Amino acid sequence: MQTLQRLAIVENDLSIRDSLSRLLTLKGFDVVAYGCAEDFLAQNTMTSTDLILSDIEMPGMDGFQLLRRLQDLNINTPIILMSGRHSLDNKQSLELGVAAFISKPFLFGDLLANIRMHIAR
């Protein structure tokens, strides 16, 4: 029996978080969703997560700060950052070494392809 690949979604927008959780679960992933980066870090499940999908703009710790915190902890889990602000966030994301940057709004198929590609690495 194959183990499901675990994805963590860190997104403060409840409708986006729930939609992504449902769609990715239907695609065969084990999805755990968090409303903020602090909740994700508090659960201490970083090492059992195959990929992190995080919004950039969140109250409290934003997606860039989450990425830096994971790097400080030597957590090498691929992280895909999402944002509605395109050029600035994309440039900064790539400089920080994220697996991918996804502009909102996005096509679910594009997101799914990115997730599968980065989990396979």
MOPAC internal coordinates of N, CA, C and O (Angstrom, degrees):
PM7 1SCF
backbone

  N    0.0000 0     0.00 0     0.00 0    0    0    0
  C    1.4592 1     0.00 0     0.00 0    1    0    0
  C    1.5307 1   109.41 1     0.00 0    2    1    0
  O    1.2310 1   120.51 1   -50.37 1    3    2    1
  N    1.3151 1   116.63 1   129.63 1    3    2    1
  C    1.4521 1   122.08 1  -177.80 1    5    3    2
  C    1.5214 1   110.51 1   -81.27 1    6    5    3
  O    1.2310 1   120.83 1   -43.62 1    7    6    5
  N    1.3396 1   116.03 1   136.38 1    7    6    5
  C    1.4496 1   121.26 1   177.43 1    9    7    6
  C    1.5236 1   109.23 1   -76.69 1   10    9    7
  O    1.2310 1   120.55 1   -43.05 1   11   10    9
  N    1.3152 1   116.55 1   136.95 1   11   10    9
  C    1.4583 1   120.45 1   176.92 1   13   11   10
  C    1.5240 1   109.99 1   -68.31 1   14   13   11
  O    1.2310 1   120.85 1   -35.97 1   15   14   13
  N    1.3001 1   115.97 1   144.03 1   15   14   13
  C    1.4506 1   120.45 1   176.11 1   17   15   14
  C    1.5238 1   108.00 1   -80.84 1   18   17   15
  O    1.2310 1   121.37 1   -48.88 1   19   18   17
  N    1.3255 1   114.98 1   131.12 1   19   18   17
  C    1.4605 1   120.70 1  -175.65 1   21   19   18
  C    1.5166 1   111.36 1   -93.50 1   22   21   19
  O    1.2310 1   121.49 1   -53.15 1   23   22   21
  N    1.3299 1   114.75 1   126.85 1   23   22   21
  C    1.4553 1   122.59 1   176.22 1   25   23   22
  C    1.5218 1   108.92 1  -113.94 1   26   25   23
  O    1.2310 1   120.80 1   -40.18 1   27   26   25
  N    1.3059 1   116.08 1   139.82 1   27   26   25
  C    1.4618 1   121.59 1   171.66 1   29   27   26
  C    1.5160 1   107.33 1  -109.00 1   30   29   27
  O    1.2310 1   121.08 1   -51.67 1   31   30   29
  N    1.3190 1   115.54 1   128.33 1   31   30   29
  C    1.4670 1   121.29 1   174.58 1   33   31   30
  C    1.5211 1   106.92 1  -107.33 1   34   33   31
  O    1.2310 1   120.79 1   -54.15 1   35   34   33
  N    1.3275 1   116.09 1   125.85 1   35   34   33
  C    1.4673 1   121.78 1   177.46 1   37   35   34
  C    1.5223 1   105.76 1  -118.83 1   38   37   35
  O    1.2310 1   120.90 1   -77.33 1   39   38   37
  N    1.3172 1   115.88 1   102.67 1   39   38   37
  C    1.4739 1   121.82 1  -172.50 1   41   39   38
  C    1.5254 1   108.34 1  -151.77 1   42   41   39
  O    1.2310 1   120.56 1   -55.43 1   43   42   41
  N    1.3306 1   116.53 1   124.57 1   43   42   41
  C    1.4610 1   119.58 1  -178.39 1   45   43   42
  C    1.5262 1   113.38 1   -79.03 1   46   45   43
  O    1.2310 1   119.46 1   159.41 1   47   46   45
  N    1.3151 1   118.63 1   -20.59 1   47   46   45
  C    1.4682 1   121.54 1   179.05 1   49   47   46
  C    1.5304 1   108.59 1   -80.28 1   50   49   47
  O    1.2310 1   120.69 1   -68.66 1   51   50   49
  N    1.3156 1   116.29 1   111.34 1   51   50   49
  C    1.4642 1   122.09 1  -174.75 1   53   51   50
  C    1.5190 1   112.71 1   -58.25 1   54   53   51
  O    1.2310 1   119.67 1   138.70 1   55   54   53
  N    1.3375 1   118.24 1   -41.30 1   55   54   53
  C    1.4644 1   119.64 1  -177.65 1   57   55   54
  C    1.5371 1   111.25 1   -66.46 1   58   57   55
  O    1.2310 1   120.14 1   139.08 1   59   58   57
  N    1.3157 1   117.33 1   -40.92 1   59   58   57
  C    1.4678 1   120.54 1   177.50 1   61   59   58
  C    1.5257 1   109.85 1   -67.03 1   62   61   59
  O    1.2310 1   120.66 1   134.57 1   63   62   61
  N    1.3203 1   116.34 1   -45.43 1   63   62   61
  C    1.4682 1   121.04 1  -179.39 1   65   63   62
  C    1.5184 1   111.27 1   -58.97 1   66   65   63
  O    1.2310 1   120.30 1   132.99 1   67   66   65
  N    1.3262 1   117.03 1   -47.01 1   67   66   65
  C    1.4691 1   120.87 1  -179.23 1   69   67   66
  C    1.5289 1   111.97 1   -67.62 1   70   69   67
  O    1.2310 1   120.44 1   138.86 1   71   70   69
  N    1.3170 1   116.77 1   -41.14 1   71   70   69
  C    1.4700 1   120.14 1   179.31 1   73   71   70
  C    1.5179 1   111.09 1   -62.87 1   74   73   71
  O    1.2310 1   120.65 1   132.32 1   75   74   73
  N    1.3147 1   116.36 1   -47.68 1   75   74   73
  C    1.4661 1   119.98 1   179.19 1   77   75   74
  C    1.5215 1   110.99 1   -63.13 1   78   77   75
  O    1.2310 1   120.54 1   138.89 1   79   78   77
  N    1.3137 1   116.57 1   -41.11 1   79   78   77
  C    1.4752 1   120.27 1   179.20 1   81   79   78
  C    1.5204 1   111.05 1   -59.52 1   82   81   79
  O    1.2310 1   120.72 1   132.27 1   83   82   81
  N    1.3264 1   116.23 1   -47.73 1   83   82   81
  C    1.4721 1   120.13 1  -178.95 1   85   83   82
  C    1.5313 1   111.31 1   -64.54 1   86   85   83
  O    1.2310 1   120.39 1   131.70 1   87   86   85
  N    1.3298 1   116.86 1   -48.30 1   87   86   85
  C    1.4604 1   120.32 1  -177.71 1   89   87   86
  C    1.5267 1   112.09 1   -63.29 1   90   89   87
  O    1.2310 1   120.18 1   136.96 1   91   90   89
  N    1.3167 1   117.27 1   -43.04 1   91   90   89
  C    1.4641 1   119.81 1  -178.76 1   93   91   90
  C    1.5274 1   111.68 1   -71.58 1   94   93   91
  O    1.2310 1   120.27 1   147.81 1   95   94   93
  N    1.3153 1   117.10 1   -32.19 1   95   94   93
  C    1.4640 1   120.63 1   174.53 1   97   95   94
  C    1.5273 1   109.55 1   -64.47 1   98   97   95
  O    1.2310 1   120.64 1   137.03 1   99   98   97
  N    1.3289 1   116.38 1   -42.97 1   99   98   97
  C    1.4727 1   120.11 1   177.35 1  101   99   98
  C    1.5271 1   112.09 1   -62.25 1  102  101   99
  O    1.2310 1   120.39 1   153.37 1  103  102  101
  N    1.3238 1   116.85 1   -26.63 1  103  102  101
  C    1.4650 1   121.20 1   178.65 1  105  103  102
  C    1.5305 1   112.11 1   -86.01 1  106  105  103
  O    1.2310 1   120.31 1  -175.65 1  107  106  105
  N    1.3252 1   117.02 1     4.35 1  107  106  105
  C    1.4594 1   120.64 1   172.61 1  109  107  106
  C    1.5137 1   116.70 1    97.86 1  110  109  107
  O    1.2310 1   119.86 1  -165.94 1  111  110  109
  N    1.3195 1   117.88 1    14.06 1  111  110  109
  C    1.4561 1   120.67 1   178.37 1  113  111  110
  C    1.5294 1   110.93 1   -96.87 1  114  113  111
  O    1.2310 1   121.09 1   -27.53 1  115  114  113
  N    1.3214 1   115.52 1   152.47 1  115  114  113
  C    1.4575 1   122.85 1   170.62 1  117  115  114
  C    1.5295 1   105.22 1   -89.62 1  118  117  115
  O    1.2310 1   120.32 1   -70.71 1  119  118  117
  N    1.3204 1   116.99 1   109.29 1  119  118  117
  C    1.4624 1   121.57 1  -172.65 1  121  119  118
  C    1.5178 1   110.65 1  -110.19 1  122  121  119
  O    1.2310 1   121.45 1   -47.97 1  123  122  121
  N    1.3253 1   114.83 1   132.03 1  123  122  121
  C    1.4542 1   121.84 1   173.07 1  125  123  122
  C    1.5271 1   105.91 1  -122.91 1  126  125  123
  O    1.2310 1   120.34 1   -53.27 1  127  126  125
  N    1.3272 1   116.96 1   126.73 1  127  126  125
  C    1.4661 1   120.67 1  -174.61 1  129  127  126
  C    1.5237 1   111.12 1  -114.27 1  130  129  127
  O    1.2310 1   121.67 1   -35.57 1  131  130  129
  N    1.3062 1   114.41 1   144.43 1  131  130  129
  C    1.4639 1   122.14 1  -178.52 1  133  131  130
  C    1.5265 1   108.83 1  -131.59 1  134  133  131
  O    1.2310 1   120.56 1   -35.33 1  135  134  133
  N    1.3155 1   116.53 1   144.67 1  135  134  133
  C    1.4545 1   121.85 1   179.93 1  137  135  134
  C    1.5075 1   114.43 1   -83.94 1  138  137  135
  O    1.2310 1   120.56 1   167.61 1  139  138  137
  N    1.3414 1   116.53 1   -12.39 1  139  138  137
  C    1.4638 1   120.10 1   178.52 1  141  139  138
  C    1.5271 1   109.62 1  -158.32 1  142  141  139
  O    1.2310 1   121.41 1   -18.64 1  143  142  141
  N    1.3117 1   114.91 1   161.36 1  143  142  141
  C    1.4667 1   120.83 1  -178.51 1  145  143  142
  C    1.5222 1   111.42 1   -64.38 1  146  145  143
  O    1.2310 1   120.55 1   144.27 1  147  146  145
  N    1.3157 1   116.54 1   -35.73 1  147  146  145
  C    1.4567 1   119.95 1  -179.35 1  149  147  146
  C    1.5318 1   111.41 1   -61.98 1  150  149  147
  O    1.2310 1   120.41 1   139.70 1  151  150  149
  N    1.3362 1   116.82 1   -40.30 1  151  150  149
  C    1.4726 1   120.07 1   177.68 1  153  151  150
  C    1.5244 1   111.01 1   -64.97 1  154  153  151
  O    1.2310 1   120.39 1   138.96 1  155  154  153
  N    1.3262 1   116.86 1   -41.04 1  155  154  153
  C    1.4628 1   120.31 1   177.74 1  157  155  154
  C    1.5294 1   110.60 1   -60.20 1  158  157  155
  O    1.2310 1   120.30 1   131.05 1  159  158  157
  N    1.3169 1   117.04 1   -48.95 1  159  158  157
  C    1.4643 1   120.85 1  -179.20 1  161  159  158
  C    1.5230 1   112.06 1   -64.44 1  162  161  159
  O    1.2310 1   120.29 1   144.41 1  163  162  161
  N    1.3273 1   117.05 1   -35.59 1  163  162  161
  C    1.4709 1   120.96 1  -179.14 1  165  163  162
  C    1.5255 1   112.24 1   -65.81 1  166  165  163
  O    1.2310 1   119.74 1   151.58 1  167  166  165
  N    1.3199 1   118.10 1   -28.42 1  167  166  165
  C    1.4689 1   121.25 1  -178.67 1  169  167  166
  C    1.5234 1   112.25 1   -76.12 1  170  169  167
  O    1.2310 1   120.08 1   164.74 1  171  170  169
  N    1.3364 1   117.46 1   -15.26 1  171  170  169
  C    1.4540 1   122.57 1   176.64 1  173  171  170
  C    1.5328 1   112.68 1    52.91 1  174  173  171
  O    1.2310 1   120.93 1  -135.56 1  175  174  173
  N    1.3341 1   115.83 1    44.44 1  175  174  173
  C    1.4669 1   121.06 1   179.14 1  177  175  174
  C    1.5269 1   111.78 1  -110.37 1  178  177  175
  O    1.2310 1   120.46 1  -164.29 1  179  178  177
  N    1.3283 1   116.73 1    15.71 1  179  178  177
  C    1.4589 1   120.26 1  -175.42 1  181  179  178
  C    1.5291 1   112.51 1   -58.36 1  182  181  179
  O    1.2310 1   120.04 1   140.39 1  183  182  181
  N    1.3291 1   117.52 1   -39.61 1  183  182  181
  C    1.4601 1   119.78 1  -175.71 1  185  183  182
  C    1.5238 1   112.90 1   -76.23 1  186  185  183
  O    1.2310 1   119.94 1   162.77 1  187  186  185
  N    1.3277 1   117.71 1   -17.23 1  187  186  185
  C    1.4646 1   120.27 1   178.50 1  189  187  186
  C    1.5283 1   111.71 1  -100.21 1  190  189  187
  O    1.2310 1   120.56 1  -171.41 1  191  190  189
  N    1.3194 1   116.54 1     8.59 1  191  190  189
  C    1.4633 1   122.35 1  -179.84 1  193  191  190
  C    1.5238 1   109.21 1  -102.59 1  194  193  191
  O    1.2310 1   120.63 1   -47.81 1  195  194  193
  N    1.3339 1   116.41 1   132.19 1  195  194  193
  C    1.4598 1   120.97 1  -178.57 1  197  195  194
  C    1.5231 1   113.10 1   -84.69 1  198  197  195
  O    1.2310 1   120.27 1   154.27 1  199  198  197
  N    1.3442 1   117.09 1   -25.73 1  199  198  197
  C    1.4577 1   121.33 1   179.62 1  201  199  198
  C    1.5201 1   108.57 1  -160.94 1  202  201  199
  O    1.2310 1   121.13 1   -35.87 1  203  202  201
  N    1.3330 1   115.45 1   144.13 1  203  202  201
  C    1.4629 1   121.95 1   178.24 1  205  203  202
  C    1.5198 1   107.69 1  -114.79 1  206  205  203
  O    1.2310 1   121.20 1   -50.04 1  207  206  205
  N    1.3180 1   115.31 1   129.96 1  207  206  205
  C    1.4597 1   122.92 1   176.03 1  209  207  206
  C    1.5218 1   106.24 1  -114.06 1  210  209  207
  O    1.2310 1   120.41 1   -66.77 1  211  210  209
  N    1.3236 1   116.83 1   113.23 1  211  210  209
  C    1.4649 1   119.75 1  -173.44 1  213  211  210
  C    1.5187 1   112.28 1  -130.46 1  214  213  211
  O    1.2310 1   121.84 1   -39.10 1  215  214  213
  N    1.3182 1   114.08 1   140.90 1  215  214  213
  C    1.4600 1   120.63 1   169.22 1  217  215  214
  C    1.5213 1   107.47 1   -70.86 1  218  217  215
  O    1.2310 1   120.18 1   -23.63 1  219  218  217
  N    1.3110 1   117.26 1   156.37 1  219  218  217
  C    1.4582 1   120.50 1   175.28 1  221  219  218
  C    1.5176 1   110.34 1   -89.52 1  222  221  219
  O    1.2310 1   120.48 1   129.46 1  223  222  221
  N    1.3257 1   116.70 1   -50.54 1  223  222  221
  C    1.4568 1   120.48 1  -174.45 1  225  223  222
  C    1.5209 1   110.69 1   -88.32 1  226  225  223
  O    1.2310 1   121.43 1   -77.68 1  227  226  225
  N    1.3471 1   114.87 1   102.32 1  227  226  225
  C    1.4649 1   121.65 1   177.95 1  229  227  226
  C    1.5174 1   108.13 1  -138.47 1  230  229  227
  O    1.2310 1   120.38 1   -28.38 1  231  230  229
  N    1.3217 1   116.89 1   151.62 1  231  230  229
  C    1.4701 1   119.10 1   173.40 1  233  231  230
  C    1.5258 1   109.69 1   -63.34 1  234  233  231
  O    1.2310 1   120.46 1   -28.59 1  235  234  233
  N    1.3097 1   116.72 1   151.41 1  235  234  233
  C    1.4606 1   119.57 1  -178.40 1  237  235  234
  C    1.5165 1   109.53 1    74.82 1  238  237  235
  O    1.2310 1   120.57 1    48.32 1  239  238  237
  N    1.3114 1   116.52 1  -131.68 1  239  238  237
  C    1.4605 1   121.95 1   179.54 1  241  239  238
  C    1.5266 1   109.61 1   -72.97 1  242  241  239
  O    1.2310 1   120.68 1   -56.48 1  243  242  241
  N    1.3388 1   116.31 1   123.52 1  243  242  241
  C    1.4631 1   118.57 1   179.04 1  245  243  242
  C    1.5320 1   110.51 1   -88.08 1  246  245  243
  O    1.2310 1   120.43 1    -0.64 1  247  246  245
  N    1.3080 1   116.78 1   179.36 1  247  246  245
  C    1.4599 1   121.14 1  -176.78 1  249  247  246
  C    1.5146 1   113.62 1   -63.26 1  250  249  247
  O    1.2310 1   119.75 1   144.95 1  251  250  249
  N    1.3372 1   118.08 1   -35.05 1  251  250  249
  C    1.4596 1   121.04 1   177.62 1  253  251  250
  C    1.5256 1   110.72 1   -67.24 1  254  253  251
  O    1.2310 1   120.88 1   138.38 1  255  254  253
  N    1.3269 1   115.92 1   -41.62 1  255  254  253
  C    1.4628 1   119.66 1   178.50 1  257  255  254
  C    1.5304 1   110.87 1   -65.92 1  258  257  255
  O    1.2310 1   120.46 1   142.75 1  259  258  257
  N    1.3259 1   116.74 1   -37.25 1  259  258  257
  C    1.4612 1   120.46 1   175.99 1  261  259  258
  C    1.5258 1   109.97 1   -61.82 1  262  261  259
  O    1.2310 1   120.32 1   133.94 1  263  262  261
  N    1.3121 1   117.00 1   -46.06 1  263  262  261
  C    1.4590 1   121.17 1   179.11 1  265  263  262
  C    1.5251 1   110.76 1   -58.85 1  266  265  263
  O    1.2310 1   120.29 1   133.58 1  267  266  265
  N    1.3183 1   117.05 1   -46.42 1  267  266  265
  C    1.4681 1   120.46 1   179.56 1  269  267  266
  C    1.5253 1   111.14 1   -62.85 1  270  269  267
  O    1.2310 1   120.28 1   140.23 1  271  270  269
  N    1.3181 1   117.08 1   -39.77 1  271  270  269
  C    1.4729 1   120.98 1   178.89 1  273  271  270
  C    1.5225 1   110.50 1   -62.85 1  274  273  271
  O    1.2310 1   120.17 1   136.33 1  275  274  273
  N    1.3295 1   117.29 1   -43.67 1  275  274  273
  C    1.4643 1   121.01 1   178.18 1  277  275  274
  C    1.5326 1   110.38 1   -63.13 1  278  277  275
  O    1.2310 1   120.46 1   139.19 1  279  278  277
  N    1.3161 1   116.73 1   -40.81 1  279  278  277
  C    1.4700 1   120.32 1   177.57 1  281  279  278
  C    1.5290 1   110.34 1   -63.31 1  282  281  279
  O    1.2310 1   119.90 1   139.04 1  283  282  281
  N    1.3375 1   117.80 1   -40.96 1  283  282  281
  C    1.4676 1   121.67 1   177.64 1  285  283  282
  C    1.5286 1   111.47 1   -61.16 1  286  285  283
  O    1.2310 1   120.78 1   147.45 1  287  286  285
  N    1.3424 1   116.11 1   -32.55 1  287  286  285
  C    1.4688 1   121.48 1   179.99 1  289  287  286
  C    1.5299 1   112.29 1   -87.33 1  290  289  287
  O    1.2310 1   120.63 1  -176.17 1  291  290  289
  N    1.3374 1   116.41 1     3.83 1  291  290  289
  C    1.4696 1   122.60 1  -177.21 1  293  291  290
  C    1.5219 1   112.67 1    58.24 1  294  293  291
  O    1.2310 1   121.00 1  -143.27 1  295  294  293
  N    1.3298 1   115.69 1    36.73 1  295  294  293
  C    1.4607 1   122.19 1   175.03 1  297  295  294
  C    1.5264 1   106.44 1   -91.30 1  298  297  295
  O    1.2310 1   120.49 1   -61.12 1  299  298  297
  N    1.3182 1   116.66 1   118.88 1  299  298  297
  C    1.4659 1   121.51 1  -175.66 1  301  299  298
  C    1.5177 1   113.01 1  -102.01 1  302  301  299
  O    1.2310 1   120.10 1  -160.38 1  303  302  301
  N    1.3050 1   117.41 1    19.62 1  303  302  301
  C    1.4586 1   121.62 1   177.83 1  305  303  302
  C    1.5219 1   109.04 1   -63.32 1  306  305  303
  O    1.2310 1   119.89 1   -48.66 1  307  306  305
  N    1.3389 1   117.81 1   131.34 1  307  306  305
  C    1.4669 1   118.61 1   178.08 1  309  307  306
  C    1.5275 1   110.91 1   -60.45 1  310  309  307
  O    1.2310 1   121.14 1   -39.95 1  311  310  309
  N    1.3150 1   115.42 1   140.05 1  311  310  309
  C    1.4672 1   120.53 1   178.18 1  313  311  310
  C    1.5238 1   108.90 1  -126.45 1  314  313  311
  O    1.2310 1   121.53 1   -48.96 1  315  314  313
  N    1.3252 1   114.68 1   131.04 1  315  314  313
  C    1.4546 1   122.15 1   173.85 1  317  315  314
  C    1.5212 1   106.92 1  -107.70 1  318  317  315
  O    1.2310 1   120.77 1   -56.14 1  319  318  317
  N    1.3233 1   116.13 1   123.86 1  319  318  317
  C    1.4588 1   120.72 1   178.61 1  321  319  318
  C    1.5201 1   110.09 1  -100.57 1  322  321  319
  O    1.2310 1   121.40 1   -36.99 1  323  322  321
  N    1.3423 1   114.93 1   143.01 1  323  322  321
  C    1.4654 1   122.12 1   179.45 1  325  323  322
  C    1.5181 1   108.91 1  -120.79 1  326  325  323
  O    1.2310 1   120.78 1   -34.93 1  327  326  325
  N    1.3272 1   116.11 1   145.07 1  327  326  325
  C    1.4577 1   119.63 1   176.79 1  329  327  326
  C    1.5166 1   111.01 1  -161.26 1  330  329  327
  O    1.2310 1   121.18 1   -27.57 1  331  330  329
  N    1.3192 1   115.36 1   152.43 1  331  330  329
  C    1.4540 1   121.72 1   173.72 1  333  331  330
  C    1.5186 1   112.29 1   -85.58 1  334  333  331
  O    1.2310 1   120.37 1   164.72 1  335  334  333
  N    1.3238 1   116.90 1   -15.28 1  335  334  333
  C    1.4703 1   121.63 1   175.67 1  337  335  334
  C    1.5099 1   106.86 1   -91.93 1  338  337  335
  O    1.2310 1   120.29 1   -62.13 1  339  338  337
  N    1.3070 1   117.04 1   117.87 1  339  338  337
  C    1.4528 1   120.05 1  -167.24 1  341  339  338
  C    1.5256 1   115.00 1   -83.33 1  342  341  339
  O    1.2310 1   119.58 1   108.74 1  343  342  341
  N    1.2973 1   118.41 1   -71.26 1  343  342  341
  C    1.4614 1   120.38 1  -166.38 1  345  343  342
  C    1.5254 1   113.95 1   -66.70 1  346  345  343
  O    1.2310 1   119.62 1   134.23 1  347  346  345
  N    1.3255 1   118.33 1   -45.77 1  347  346  345
  C    1.4598 1   120.10 1  -177.60 1  349  347  346
  C    1.5223 1   111.70 1   -65.24 1  350  349  347
  O    1.2310 1   120.53 1   132.96 1  351  350  349
  N    1.3305 1   116.59 1   -47.04 1  351  350  349
  C    1.4582 1   119.89 1  -177.72 1  353  351  350
  C    1.5240 1   111.64 1   -68.47 1  354  353  351
  O    1.2310 1   119.96 1   142.70 1  355  354  353
  N    1.3078 1   117.67 1   -37.30 1  355  354  353
  C    1.4589 1   121.34 1   179.11 1  357  355  354
  C    1.5262 1   110.23 1   -62.13 1  358  357  355
  O    1.2310 1   120.35 1   132.33 1  359  358  357
  N    1.3250 1   116.93 1   -47.67 1  359  358  357
  C    1.4607 1   121.44 1  -179.67 1  361  359  358
  C    1.5229 1   110.90 1   -61.14 1  362  361  359
  O    1.2310 1   120.26 1   131.62 1  363  362  361
  N    1.3282 1   117.11 1   -48.38 1  363  362  361
  C    1.4640 1   120.65 1  -178.79 1  365  363  362
  C    1.5317 1   110.87 1   -65.64 1  366  365  363
  O    1.2310 1   120.03 1   142.22 1  367  366  365
  N    1.3281 1   117.55 1   -37.78 1  367  366  365
  C    1.4649 1   121.32 1   179.09 1  369  367  366
  C    1.5203 1   110.70 1   -60.41 1  370  369  367
  O    1.2310 1   120.58 1   132.46 1  371  370  369
  N    1.3234 1   116.50 1   -47.54 1  371  370  369
  C    1.4555 1   120.51 1  -178.66 1  373  371  370
  C    1.5216 1   111.61 1   -65.48 1  374  373  371
  O    1.2310 1   120.32 1   142.69 1  375  374  373
  N    1.3312 1   116.99 1   -37.31 1  375  374  373
  C    1.4633 1   120.37 1   177.51 1  377  375  374
  C    1.5206 1   111.64 1   -63.94 1  378  377  375
  O    1.2310 1   120.19 1   147.59 1  379  378  377
  N    1.3306 1   117.25 1   -32.41 1  379  378  377
  C    1.4641 1   121.48 1  -178.46 1  381  379  378
  C    1.5223 1   112.73 1   -85.64 1  382  381  379
  O    1.2310 1   119.92 1   172.88 1  383  382  381
  N    1.3186 1   117.76 1    -7.12 1  383  382  381
  C    1.4494 1   120.08 1   174.67 1  385  383  382
  C    1.5169 1   115.88 1    87.48 1  386  385  383
  O    1.2310 1   119.63 1  -148.15 1  387  386  385
  N    1.3231 1   118.32 1    31.85 1  387  386  385
  C    1.4598 1   119.72 1   175.97 1  389  387  386
  C    1.5233 1   109.33 1   -70.58 1  390  389  387
  O    1.2310 1   120.88 1   -21.80 1  391  390  389
  N    1.3288 1   115.92 1   158.20 1  391  390  389
  C    1.4651 1   120.60 1   177.18 1  393  391  390
  C    1.5271 1   109.80 1   -65.87 1  394  393  391
  O    1.2310 1   120.85 1   138.20 1  395  394  393
  N    1.3417 1   115.98 1   -41.80 1  395  394  393
  C    1.4681 1   120.50 1  -179.45 1  397  395  394
  C    1.5192 1   109.43 1  -160.94 1  398  397  395
  O    1.2310 1   121.54 1   -20.66 1  399  398  397
  N    1.3225 1   114.67 1   159.34 1  399  398  397
  C    1.4628 1   122.71 1   173.75 1  401  399  398
  C    1.5200 1   106.88 1  -121.65 1  402  401  399
  O    1.2310 1   120.72 1   -50.00 1  403  402  401
  N    1.3160 1   116.22 1   130.00 1  403  402  401
  C    1.4577 1   122.37 1   179.98 1  405  403  402
  C    1.5254 1   108.56 1  -118.18 1  406  405  403
  O    1.2310 1   120.38 1   -56.28 1  407  406  405
  N    1.3349 1   116.88 1   123.72 1  407  406  405
  C    1.4613 1   121.68 1   176.97 1  409  407  406
  C    1.5181 1   110.25 1   -82.27 1  410  409  407
  O    1.2310 1   120.82 1   -45.68 1  411  410  409
  N    1.3371 1   116.04 1   134.32 1  411  410  409
  C    1.4621 1   121.22 1   173.01 1  413  411  410
  C    1.5113 1   107.99 1   -88.37 1  414  413  411
  O    1.2310 1   119.03 1   -38.62 1  415  414  413
  N    1.3010 1   119.46 1   141.38 1  415  414  413
  C    1.4649 1   126.61 1    -6.12 1  417  415  414
  C    1.5291 1   109.89 1   -74.72 1  418  417  415
  O    1.2310 1   120.78 1   -25.85 1  419  418  417
  N    1.3185 1   116.11 1   154.15 1  419  418  417
  C    1.4557 1   121.07 1  -178.24 1  421  419  418
  C    1.5220 1   109.65 1  -131.68 1  422  421  419
  O    1.2310 1   121.44 1   -17.50 1  423  422  421
  N    1.3133 1   114.86 1   162.50 1  423  422  421
  C    1.4596 1   120.57 1   174.33 1  425  423  422
  C    1.5215 1   107.78 1   -86.81 1  426  425  423
  O    1.2310 1   120.30 1   -46.00 1  427  426  425
  N    1.3310 1   117.03 1   134.00 1  427  426  425
  C    1.4510 1   120.41 1  -178.55 1  429  427  426
  C    1.5269 1   111.46 1   -58.26 1  430  429  427
  O    1.2310 1   119.98 1   142.74 1  431  430  429
  N    1.3149 1   117.64 1   -37.26 1  431  430  429
  C    1.4635 1   121.18 1   178.86 1  433  431  430
  C    1.5171 1   112.72 1   -60.16 1  434  433  431
  O    1.2310 1   120.51 1   141.20 1  435  434  433
  N    1.3289 1   116.62 1   -38.80 1  435  434  433
  C    1.4654 1   120.69 1   177.85 1  437  435  434
  C    1.5280 1   110.56 1   -66.58 1  438  437  435
  O    1.2310 1   120.68 1   136.81 1  439  438  437
  N    1.3197 1   116.30 1   -43.19 1  439  438  437
  C    1.4598 1   120.55 1   178.25 1  441  439  438
  C    1.5291 1   109.88 1   -62.37 1  442  441  439
  O    1.2310 1   120.39 1   133.59 1  443  442  441
  N    1.3152 1   116.86 1   -46.41 1  443  442  441
  C    1.4580 1   121.60 1  -178.74 1  445  443  442
  C    1.5337 1   110.93 1   -60.63 1  446  445  443
  O    1.2310 1   120.04 1   138.03 1  447  446  445
  N    1.3162 1   117.54 1   -41.97 1  447  446  445
  C    1.4622 1   121.21 1   178.13 1  449  447  446
  C    1.5296 1   110.78 1   -61.93 1  450  449  447
  O    1.2310 1   120.11 1   138.05 1  451  450  449
  N    1.3297 1   117.40 1   -41.95 1  451  450  449
  C    1.4579 1   121.36 1   177.43 1  453  451  450
  C    1.5218 1   111.43 1   -63.29 1  454  453  451
  O    1.2310 1   120.68 1   136.10 1  455  454  453
  N    1.3197 1   116.31 1   -43.90 1  455  454  453
  C    1.4624 1   120.24 1   179.76 1  457  455  454
  C    1.5239 1   110.25 1   -60.92 1  458  457  455
  O    1.2310 1   120.27 1   129.83 1  459  458  457
  N    1.3104 1   117.09 1   -50.17 1  459  458  457
  C    1.4723 1   120.68 1  -178.66 1  461  459  458
  C    1.5262 1   111.59 1   -61.78 1  462  461  459
  O    1.2310 1   120.07 1   139.34 1  463  462  461
  N    1.3288 1   117.46 1   -40.66 1  463  462  461
  C    1.4509 1   121.10 1  -179.60 1  465  463  462
  C    1.5328 1   111.25 1   -62.98 1  466  465  463
  O    1.2310 1   120.34 1   136.19 1  467  466  465
  N    1.3264 1   116.96 1   -43.81 1  467  466  465
  C    1.4602 1   119.90 1  -175.04 1  469  467  466
  C    1.5214 1   112.33 1   -79.74 1  470  469  467
  O    1.2310 1   119.29 1   154.51 1  471  470  469
  N    1.3043 1   118.96 1   -25.49 1  471  470  469
  C    1.4592 1   120.39 1   173.86 1  473  471  470
  C    1.5312 1   109.77 1   -72.55 1  474  473  471
  O    1.2310 1   120.50 1   144.71 1  475  474  473
  N    1.3199 1   116.66 1   -35.29 1  475  474  473
  C    1.4675 1   120.66 1  -179.03 1  477  475  474
  C    1.5193 1   112.76 1   -67.15 1  478  477  475
  O    1.2310 1   120.24 1   157.45 1  479  478  477
  N    1.3166 1   117.15 1   -22.55 1  479  478  477
  C    1.4805 1   120.22 1  -178.10 1  481  479  478
  C    1.4723 1   109.46 1   -70.85 1  482  481  479
  O    1.2310 1   120.10 1   180.00 1  483  482  481

